[in-house]
Amino acid sequence: MDTKSNDNNLIKNVTFLGYADAKEADDPFKAAYEVAQLLAKAGYTIINGGGPGVMKASTMGAKDAGGKAIGVTFFPKDIPEFEGRDQTNKVDELIIVDTYLERTLKLLELGQTYIIFNGGTGTISEFGMAWGLARLYFGHHKPLILYGNFWQEIIFAFTKGMYIRAEERQVFKIVDKPEGVITAINHFEKLLDSKNHDHEHTIFSI
């Protein structure tokens, strides 16, 4: 399912999470495109929700760099506010599940790290689940990359008002440039590699 030439790399698939309503002129869209393009050039496979906005941007960036994008979607009958499948998001492979929750879990399952851009309540819920799982599986976890300096204020608010454990600060990095994503992935890979675990079946299981 991945296109990385080096099978020894622990992180191969990168899940993109962010604002579904972002347009091509919006900062989250442009950032997701640039990051996906850079990652695809480096051989990573891009995972997204098969919809518009940041999801479509990540597919476009991957494809323009000759890389691969995988989408995960479902076709609901009673969720009028769900952004749905964007047919212009030309993923190479489309995985169809039954519910929104299954879609979220599949996105978290397929990626070995998550890049989370600015977004709305859907992005907040995905961030919360990814962060919570990273804490529960700490030491065997999937790291988060929070894209944009606005995350500094959000994390500060959490640490000021909530009960945030020390290890919960270690499972993510905040970056504000595409190149920072590559640096963060390399950093996380070194940490994961130092654990000497069965990475395919232990560290990256949900």
C-alpha positions in Angstrom: 0.0 0.0 0.0 3.0 2.3 0.3 5.4 3.7 -2.3 8.5 4.1 -0.2 11.5 2.5 -1.7 13.2 1.9 1.7 11.1 -0.8 3.4 13.1 -0.3 6.6 11.5 3.1 7.2 8.9 2.9 10.0 6.8 5.7 8.7 5.5 5.1 5.2 1.9 6.3 5.1 1.0 9.8 6.3 -2.6 10.7 7.1 -3.8 14.3 6.4 -6.5 15.8 8.6 -7.9 19.3 8.3 -10.6 21.7 7.0 -12.9 20.2 4.5 -14.3 23.6 3.4 -10.9 25.0 2.5 -10.7 26.5 -1.0 -7.6 26.6 -3.2 -6.8 30.2 -2.2 -7.0 29.4 1.5 -3.9 28.8 3.6 -4.8 25.3 4.9 -5.4 24.1 1.3 -2.1 25.6 0.0 -0.2 24.2 3.0 -1.6 20.7 2.6 -0.8 20.8 -1.1 2.9 21.8 -0.5 3.4 19.3 2.4 1.9 16.4 0.4 4.0 17.3 -2.7 7.2 17.3 -0.6 6.3 14.1 1.2 5.4 12.3 -2.1 8.7 13.3 -3.6 10.3 11.7 -0.6 8.4 8.5 -1.2 5.6 8.7 1.3 2.0 7.6 0.5 -0.7 10.2 1.3 -3.9 9.1 3.2 -7.0 11.3 3.4 -10.7 11.2 3.7 -11.5 11.3 0.0 -13.3 14.6 0.3 -12.7 18.3 -0.5 -10.5 20.9 1.1 -7.4 19.8 2.8 -8.1 16.2 1.7 -8.3 17.1 -2.0 -5.2 19.4 -1.6 -3.1 16.5 -0.2 -4.1 14.3 -3.2 -3.3 17.0 -5.7 0.1 17.6 -4.1 0.9 13.9 -4.0 -0.2 13.4 -7.6 1.7 16.4 -8.9 4.8 14.9 -7.4 4.2 11.5 -9.0 3.1 10.0 -5.7 0.2 7.9 -4.4 -2.9 9.0 -2.5 -5.4 6.7 -0.8 -8.9 7.9 0.2 -11.3 6.6 2.9 -15.0 7.5 2.6 -18.5 6.3 3.2 -21.9 7.2 1.8 -24.3 8.2 4.5 -28.1 8.6 4.2 -28.7 10.7 7.2 -25.7 13.0 7.9 -26.6 16.2 6.0 -23.5 18.1 7.3 -21.0 15.5 6.2 -18.7 16.9 3.5 -19.0 13.6 1.6 -16.9 12.2 -1.2 -15.4 14.7 -3.6 -15.2 13.2 -7.1 -12.6 15.7 -8.0 -10.3 14.3 -5.3 -8.6 11.8 -7.7 -7.2 9.3 -5.2 -5.4 6.2 -6.6 -7.3 3.9 -4.2 -10.7 4.4 -2.5 -11.6 2.5 0.6 -15.3 2.6 1.5 -16.5 2.0 5.0 -20.0 2.1 6.6 -19.9 5.0 9.1 -18.2 8.2 10.0 -16.6 6.6 13.1 -15.3 3.7 10.9 -13.8 6.3 8.5 -12.0 8.1 11.3 -10.6 4.8 12.7 -9.5 3.7 9.2 -7.7 7.0 8.6 -5.9 6.6 11.9 -5.2 2.9 11.2 -3.7 3.5 7.8 -1.3 6.3 8.7 1.8 5.9 10.7 1.8 9.5 11.5 -0.8 12.3 11.2 -0.5 15.8 10.0 -3.3 18.0 11.4 -4.0 21.3 9.7 -6.4 24.0 10.7 -10.0 22.9 10.6 -13.4 22.7 12.4 -15.1 20.3 14.7 -14.4 17.3 12.6 -10.7 18.1 12.7 -10.9 18.7 16.5 -12.5 15.3 17.0 -9.8 13.6 14.9 -7.1 15.4 16.7 -8.5 14.4 20.1 -8.8 10.7 19.1 -5.3 10.7 17.6 -3.8 12.4 20.7 -5.7 10.2 23.1 -4.5 7.1 21.4 -0.9 8.3 21.3 -1.1 8.8 25.1 -2.6 5.3 25.7 0.0 3.6 23.5 2.8 5.9 24.6 6.1 4.3 23.6 4.2 2.3 20.9 2.3 5.2 19.5 1.7 7.0 16.3 3.1 10.6 16.4 1.2 13.8 15.5 2.5 16.7 13.5 0.5 19.9 14.2 0.8 22.2 11.2 0.7 26.0 11.9 1.8 28.2 14.8 -1.8 28.6 15.9 -1.4 25.2 17.6 0.9 26.9 20.1 -2.0 28.7 21.7 -4.2 25.7 21.5 -1.8 23.5 23.3 -1.1 26.2 25.9 -4.8 26.4 26.6 -5.0 22.7 27.1 -2.0 22.6 29.4 -3.3 25.5 31.4 -6.9 24.3 31.8 -6.7 20.5 31.5 -4.8 17.7 33.1 -2.1 17.1 30.5 0.5 14.5 31.4 4.2 15.0 30.6 4.3 12.2 28.0 1.4 13.7 26.2 3.6 16.6 25.2 6.1 14.2 23.7 3.9 12.6 21.0 3.6 15.7 18.8 5.6 18.4 17.2 4.4 21.8 15.9 5.8 22.9 12.6 5.0 25.8 10.3 6.9 25.0 7.1 6.7 21.9 4.7 10.3 21.2 5.4 9.6 21.0 9.1 7.3 18.0 8.5 10.2 16.0 7.0 12.4 17.0 10.0 9.6 16.0 12.4 9.1 12.6 10.7 12.8 11.9 10.8 12.9 12.8 14.5 10.0 10.5 15.3 11.5 7.6 13.2 14.7 7.8 15.3 12.7 7.7 18.5 10.5 4.8 17.3 13.5 2.9 16.0 15.3 3.1 19.3 12.4 1.2 20.9 13.4 -2.0 19.0 9.8 -3.2 18.7 7.9 -5.0 15.9 6.8 -1.7 14.4 4.3 -3.1 11.9 2.2 -4.9 14.4 2.9 -3.3 17.7 3.8 0.4 17.6 1.4 1.1 14.7 -1.6 -0.9 16.0 -4.8 0.8 17.2 
